[in-house]
Amino acid sequence: MLSFLLRRVGQSALVLLIVGFVAFSMFNFVGDPIDNMLGQERTQEDIDRLRAQLGLDQPFPVQYFKFLQEAVQGNFGVSYRQGREVSEIIMERAPATLELAAVSAVVAILLGIAFGVYTAIRRDGFVANFIMSASLIGVSLPTFLIGILLIYVFSVELNWLPSFGRGEVAQLGWWSTGFLTETGLKSLILPAITLGLYQMTLIMRLVRSEMLEVLRQDYIRFARARGLGSRTINYRHALKNTMIPVVTIIGLQLGAIIAFAIITETVFQWPGMGLLFINAVQFVDIPVMAAYLMLISVMFVVINLIVDITYALIDPRMRVSK
């Protein structure tokens, strides 16, 4: 297992280097940040001075090596737009995105597994067929349209929930949380549903298909022939083997929730890292864009590593092969 972990860590480091190189290369062709930082009456001397101050006059390999050297130390440079440390800006925005992603993931995983198991066990029932038909909405409609529909129904028509913003937050040291305020909790409901709906339907349909496949296996028939109860067969035998391939998908979807929170945060004006990235693209804020992509890559790599370890723990055959 140790050699497996070391090999995976080495592969992850290589992936991060490649992602950082591609990101830094692409962002250098987005535009010239000097145009947004200086006014119309700028002179060539002002341009040259600011370009030298930001290190943009150096060759690309030098810029990239310096970026990696600073990124390892948690320093992503200074934002071209705000003139502040990028790490400080991300620390301010990270709690909003992580709380939104956490609630969305919990909703998607719990409801996805529960609905998937129910629709597999009661596959001929009216409720199961209704759930499967309704799940097509989460798969078919784009995320931004789901968010707009929820805003129209629950904010405009019913006036139950706020349509934008994070509401009031409470400070727990450097962490700002909306879990401890009423407006913070209300503001979290619609974005969390919007972000987690697609993942929930995907997990539900995968669990259902895997559950139906497992229930057709010979050892399930043998368990029924032995006289075991339906609850024992469904939850102790079938569900456990169903979760082996589902764990991989869940891990990937957790990373996708964080990475693709950009759309949800834009629709609801949620003050997280996704909205920060959109604003950075508009102002050609290369340090913020590169830092965001590197952090998302690190999250994906860590989640995939955890998934591999969990997969080996769930399936004894993986441990034997290793």
C-alpha positions as CSV (number, residue, x, y, z in Angstrom):
1,M,0.0,0.0,0.0
2,L,2.9,2.4,0.8
3,S,4.4,1.9,-2.7
4,F,1.0,2.5,-4.2
5,L,0.6,5.8,-2.3
6,L,4.1,7.0,-3.2
7,R,3.4,6.2,-6.9
8,R,0.1,8.1,-6.8
9,V,1.7,11.1,-5.1
10,G,4.4,11.2,-7.8
11,Q,1.8,11.0,-10.5
12,S,-0.2,13.8,-8.8
13,A,2.8,16.1,-8.6
14,L,3.4,15.5,-12.3
15,V,-0.2,16.3,-13.1
16,L,0.0,19.6,-11.1
17,L,3.2,20.6,-13.0
18,I,1.5,20.1,-16.3
19,V,-1.7,21.8,-15.3
20,G,0.3,24.8,-14.0
21,F,2.3,25.0,-17.2
22,V,-0.9,24.8,-19.4
23,A,-2.7,27.4,-17.3
24,F,0.1,29.8,-17.1
25,S,0.6,29.5,-20.9
26,M,-3.1,30.0,-21.7
27,F,-3.5,33.0,-19.4
28,N,-0.7,34.8,-20.9
29,F,-2.7,35.0,-24.2
30,V,-5.9,36.2,-22.5
31,G,-4.9,39.8,-22.8
32,D,-2.5,42.5,-21.5
33,P,-3.4,43.4,-17.8
34,I,-1.5,46.7,-18.3
35,D,-4.4,48.0,-20.4
36,N,-6.8,47.6,-17.4
37,M,-4.4,48.9,-14.8
38,L,-3.4,52.1,-16.4
39,G,-5.6,55.0,-17.6
40,Q,-6.0,56.4,-21.0
41,E,-3.3,59.1,-20.4
42,R,-0.6,56.5,-19.7
43,T,2.8,57.0,-21.2
44,Q,5.3,54.4,-22.5
45,E,7.4,55.0,-19.4
46,D,4.5,54.2,-17.2
47,I,3.8,51.0,-19.1
48,D,7.5,49.9,-19.0
49,R,7.8,50.7,-15.3
50,L,4.6,48.7,-14.4
51,R,5.6,45.9,-16.6
52,A,9.0,45.6,-14.9
53,Q,7.3,45.9,-11.5
54,L,5.0,43.0,-12.2
55,G,7.8,40.9,-13.8
56,L,6.0,40.8,-17.2
57,D,9.2,41.9,-19.0
58,Q,10.9,38.7,-18.1
59,P,10.9,35.6,-20.4
60,F,8.0,33.1,-20.0
61,P,10.2,30.3,-18.5
62,V,11.4,32.7,-15.8
63,Q,7.9,33.9,-15.0
64,Y,6.6,30.3,-14.8
65,F,9.5,29.1,-12.6
66,K,9.1,32.0,-10.3
67,F,5.3,31.3,-10.1
68,L,5.9,27.6,-9.2
69,Q,8.6,28.6,-6.6
70,E,6.2,31.0,-4.9
71,A,3.1,28.7,-5.2
72,V,4.9,25.9,-3.3
73,Q,5.2,28.4,-0.4
74,G,1.5,29.4,-0.7
75,N,2.3,32.7,-2.3
76,F,0.5,33.3,-5.6
77,G,1.7,36.9,-6.1
78,V,-0.3,40.1,-6.1
79,S,-3.6,40.6,-7.8
80,Y,-3.4,43.0,-10.7
81,R,-6.9,44.3,-10.1
82,Q,-7.0,44.7,-6.3
83,G,-3.3,45.2,-5.6
84,R,-3.5,42.7,-2.7
85,E,-2.0,39.3,-2.0
86,V,-3.8,36.6,-4.0
87,S,-3.6,34.2,-1.1
88,E,-5.3,36.7,1.1
89,I,-8.1,37.2,-1.4
90,I,-8.7,33.5,-1.8
91,M,-8.7,33.0,2.0
92,E,-11.6,35.5,2.1
93,R,-13.5,33.8,-0.6
94,A,-12.8,30.2,0.2
95,P,-15.3,29.8,3.1
96,A,-18.2,30.7,0.9
97,T,-17.3,28.3,-1.8
98,L,-16.4,25.4,0.5
99,E,-19.6,25.8,2.6
100,L,-21.7,25.8,-0.6
101,A,-19.9,22.8,-2.0
102,A,-20.1,20.9,1.3
103,V,-23.9,21.4,1.6
104,S,-24.4,20.5,-2.1
105,A,-22.3,17.4,-1.8
106,V,-24.1,16.2,1.3
107,V,-27.5,16.7,-0.4
108,A,-26.4,15.1,-3.6
109,I,-24.8,12.0,-1.9
110,L,-27.5,11.3,0.7
111,L,-30.5,11.9,-1.5
112,G,-28.8,10.3,-4.5
113,I,-28.0,7.1,-2.7
114,A,-31.4,7.0,-0.9
115,F,-33.4,7.6,-4.1
116,G,-31.2,5.2,-6.1
117,V,-31.7,2.4,-3.6
118,Y,-35.5,3.1,-3.3
119,T,-36.1,3.2,-7.1
120,A,-34.1,-0.1,-7.5
121,I,-36.0,-1.9,-4.8
122,R,-39.4,-0.5,-5.7
123,R,-38.7,-0.2,-9.4
124,D,-42.3,-1.0,-10.4
125,G,-44.0,1.4,-7.9
126,F,-45.6,4.7,-8.8
127,V,-43.3,6.7,-6.5
128,A,-40.2,5.2,-8.0
129,N,-41.3,5.9,-11.6
130,F,-42.2,9.4,-10.6
131,I,-38.7,10.0,-9.1
132,M,-37.1,8.6,-12.2
133,S,-39.2,10.8,-14.5
134,A,-38.4,13.9,-12.3
135,S,-34.7,13.1,-12.3
136,L,-34.7,13.9,-16.0
137,I,-35.1,17.5,-15.1
138,G,-31.8,17.5,-13.2
139,V,-30.0,15.8,-16.1
140,S,-31.5,17.7,-19.0
141,L,-31.7,21.3,-17.8
142,P,-28.5,23.4,-17.6
143,T,-27.4,24.6,-14.2
144,F,-28.0,28.3,-14.8
145,L,-31.5,27.7,-16.0
146,I,-32.3,25.6,-12.9
147,G,-31.0,28.5,-10.7
148,I,-33.1,31.1,-12.6
149,L,-36.2,28.9,-12.2
150,L,-35.7,28.5,-8.5
151,I,-35.1,32.2,-8.1
152,Y,-38.3,33.0,-10.0
153,V,-40.5,30.5,-8.0
154,F,-39.1,30.9,-4.4
155,S,-37.8,34.5,-4.5
156,V,-40.0,36.4,-6.9
157,E,-43.3,34.6,-6.7
158,L,-43.3,33.1,-3.2
159,N,-40.8,35.5,-1.6
160,W,-39.6,32.8,0.7
161,L,-35.8,32.8,0.1
162,P,-33.3,35.5,-1.0
163,S,-32.3,35.6,-4.6
164,F,-28.7,36.6,-4.3
165,G,-25.8,37.1,-1.9
166,R,-24.7,35.2,1.1
167,G,-26.7,36.9,3.8
168,E,-25.3,37.7,7.2
169,V,-22.2,35.8,8.3
170,A,-20.5,35.1,11.6
171,Q,-16.7,35.2,12.1
172,L,-15.0,32.2,13.6
173,G,-11.5,33.4,13.6
174,W,-10.5,33.9,9.9
175,W,-13.4,31.7,8.8
176,S,-16.7,33.5,7.9
177,T,-19.7,31.1,8.1
178,G,-23.4,31.5,7.2
179,F,-24.4,28.5,9.2
180,L,-24.9,30.5,12.4
181,T,-27.3,33.1,11.0
182,E,-30.9,32.8,9.8
183,T,-30.3,34.8,6.6
184,G,-27.1,32.9,5.9
185,L,-28.9,29.6,6.1
186,K,-31.8,30.9,3.9
187,S,-29.3,32.2,1.3
188,L,-27.6,28.9,1.1
189,I,-30.7,26.8,0.2
190,L,-31.2,27.8,-3.4
191,P,-27.6,27.8,-4.5
192,A,-27.0,24.4,-2.8
193,I,-30.0,22.8,-4.6
194,T,-28.9,24.3,-7.9
195,L,-25.3,23.1,-7.6
196,G,-26.1,19.7,-6.2
197,L,-29.2,18.7,-8.4
198,Y,-27.2,17.4,-11.3
199,Q,-24.8,15.4,-9.2
200,M,-27.7,14.0,-7.2
201,T,-29.5,12.7,-10.2
202,L,-26.3,11.3,-11.6
203,I,-25.5,9.4,-8.4
204,M,-29.1,8.3,-8.1
205,R,-29.3,6.8,-11.6
206,L,-25.9,5.1,-11.2
207,V,-26.8,3.6,-7.8
208,R,-30.1,2.3,-9.3
209,S,-28.5,0.7,-12.3
210,E,-25.7,-0.9,-10.2
211,M,-28.2,-2.0,-7.5
212,L,-30.4,-3.7,-10.2
213,E,-27.3,-5.4,-11.6
214,V,-26.3,-6.7,-8.1
215,L,-29.8,-7.9,-7.3
216,R,-29.6,-10.2,-10.3
217,Q,-26.4,-11.9,-9.1
218,D,-26.4,-15.6,-8.0
219,Y,-25.3,-14.9,-4.5
220,I,-28.3,-12.7,-3.9
221,R,-30.6,-15.5,-5.1
222,F,-28.7,-17.9,-2.7
223,A,-29.2,-15.4,0.1
224,R,-32.9,-15.4,-0.6
225,A,-33.0,-19.2,-0.7
226,R,-31.3,-19.3,2.7
227,G,-34.3,-17.3,4.1
228,L,-32.5,-14.0,4.8
229,G,-34.8,-11.0,5.1
230,S,-35.2,-8.4,2.4
231,R,-33.6,-5.7,4.6
232,T,-30.5,-7.7,5.2
233,I,-30.1,-8.7,1.5
234,N,-30.7,-5.2,0.2
235,Y,-28.6,-3.2,2.7
236,R,-25.9,-5.6,4.0
237,H,-25.1,-7.5,0.8
238,A,-26.5,-5.6,-2.3
239,L,-25.8,-2.0,-1.2
240,K,-22.2,-2.7,-0.1
241,N,-21.3,-4.2,-3.5
242,T,-23.2,-1.5,-5.3
243,M,-21.1,1.2,-3.7
244,I,-17.8,-0.1,-5.1
245,P,-18.1,1.6,-8.5
246,V,-20.2,4.4,-7.1
247,V,-17.4,5.6,-4.8
248,T,-15.3,6.6,-7.8
249,I,-18.1,8.6,-9.4
250,I,-18.9,10.3,-6.1
251,G,-15.3,11.4,-5.7
252,L,-15.2,12.9,-9.2
253,Q,-18.5,14.7,-8.5
254,L,-17.1,16.2,-5.3
255,G,-14.3,17.8,-7.3
256,A,-16.8,18.8,-10.0
257,I,-19.0,20.5,-7.4
258,I,-16.1,22.8,-6.4
259,A,-14.8,23.3,-9.9
260,F,-18.2,24.0,-11.5
261,A,-19.5,26.3,-8.8
262,I,-18.6,29.1,-11.1
263,I,-22.0,29.1,-12.8
264,T,-24.0,28.8,-9.6
265,E,-22.0,31.6,-7.9
266,T,-22.5,33.8,-11.0
267,V,-26.3,33.3,-11.1
268,F,-26.7,33.9,-7.3
269,Q,-23.9,36.4,-7.0
270,W,-22.4,34.2,-4.4
271,P,-19.2,35.8,-3.1
272,G,-17.0,32.7,-3.5
273,M,-13.9,31.7,-5.5
274,G,-16.0,31.0,-8.7
275,L,-17.2,34.6,-8.9
276,L,-13.7,35.8,-8.1
277,F,-12.4,33.8,-11.1
278,I,-15.0,35.3,-13.4
279,N,-14.1,38.8,-12.4
280,A,-10.4,37.9,-12.8
281,V,-11.0,36.8,-16.4
282,Q,-12.8,40.1,-17.2
283,F,-9.8,42.1,-15.8
284,V,-7.1,39.8,-17.0
285,D,-5.9,39.2,-13.5
286,I,-3.5,36.4,-14.3
287,P,-2.2,35.6,-10.7
288,V,-5.8,35.1,-9.5
289,M,-6.7,32.9,-12.5
290,A,-3.6,30.8,-12.2
291,A,-4.0,30.4,-8.4
292,Y,-7.7,29.4,-8.8
293,L,-6.9,26.7,-11.4
294,M,-4.0,25.4,-9.3
295,L,-6.1,25.1,-6.2
296,I,-8.9,23.3,-8.1
297,S,-6.3,20.9,-9.5
298,V,-4.9,20.2,-6.1
299,M,-8.5,19.5,-4.8
300,F,-9.1,17.1,-7.7
301,V,-5.8,15.3,-7.1
302,V,-6.4,14.9,-3.4
303,I,-10.0,13.7,-3.9
304,N,-8.9,11.2,-6.4
305,L,-6.2,9.9,-4.1
306,I,-8.8,9.5,-1.3
307,V,-11.1,7.7,-3.7
308,D,-8.3,5.2,-4.6
309,I,-7.6,4.5,-0.9
310,T,-11.3,4.2,-0.2
311,Y,-11.8,1.9,-3.1
312,A,-9.1,-0.4,-1.8
313,L,-10.6,-0.4,1.6
314,I,-14.1,-1.3,0.3
315,D,-13.0,-4.0,-2.2
316,P,-10.8,-6.7,-0.6
317,R,-9.8,-7.8,-4.1
318,M,-7.9,-4.6,-4.6
319,R,-5.9,-5.2,-1.4
320,V,-5.0,-8.7,-2.5
321,S,-3.9,-7.6,-5.9
322,K,-1.7,-4.9,-4.4
